[in-house]
Amino acid sequence: MSSPDRLFRGAATALRLAAVAALALGLAGCLRPLYAERADGTTVQDTLRTIEVASISDIPGQERFAHYLRNEVVFRLTGGNEALEPQYILELSPAGIDVRTAIVDTVSGNAQSANLQATVNFVLKRVGQKMPVLTGKATASASYDRNPQRFASTRAARDAEIRVAKELAEQISARIAAVLATRD
């Protein structure tokens, strides 16, 4: 009723499953969740709360975006809790903020939608040291509709700035957390 081919395929499948299970068991102790408690009782969140975010120099015409970005990064690092004694300083410098319009109404000549793109360079240093612990670049974009009503377009642009600032803050905090989790 069963051919030798079927038996061979069943044995090969069982052998593969056993190899995968052995590999998984061998690697089980190698991974640790990013935000898990360390052996000394501290967490990465505690370390993130020791980062002081330096003021962002004003970008002509983009002061509001710089404000949103700094606030979002501070919130991501502290989680809304009190900051601890600073051990690190994070310097943010927006490299480019660009608004591009893709669709233009042929009758009125006005743009119907826009895409806000922003790039931020960041440097994390220990307090009192010049050598950076981490340097990087984060990029994010958000689209929004433009409306003939001026205030609706202004609000949509502001919402796009907030979304981009949140995305950049998330990228920056995740990279810092990954580096500090392996470093400490």
C-alpha angles and dihedrals in degrees: 000000000000122000125220088247092062092048091049092050092049092050092047091051092049090049091052092050091050091051092050091048092049091049092048092050091048092053097040094097095046097073127071125181112254096237097037122126114266126228091263091055097253127116136211088252089062090052092047090055089061092065117103114206111218120223115271114236111243117268109211107252093003103074092123092054091050089052093050092046096051093046093049093049091049090049093048092050098045100030088224091301128118115285116245129225105306115253096159136038121212117203118196124194119178107225098190141356114188134174115203127186118213106174122048124186107237094209100050099022090227125131114252097197139014139197121218113207124185135180124193128189116208136190125193116200135173113248109269095014129101098200109093120236091203137003125185151141129241126195130190139163139193132189126218139177122249116219132198085239105087098211093048090054092047092051092047090052091049091050089051090052090052092049092049091047091051092049092049091048090051092051093047095047093047092052092047092048092051092051095044092046091058095037102053 
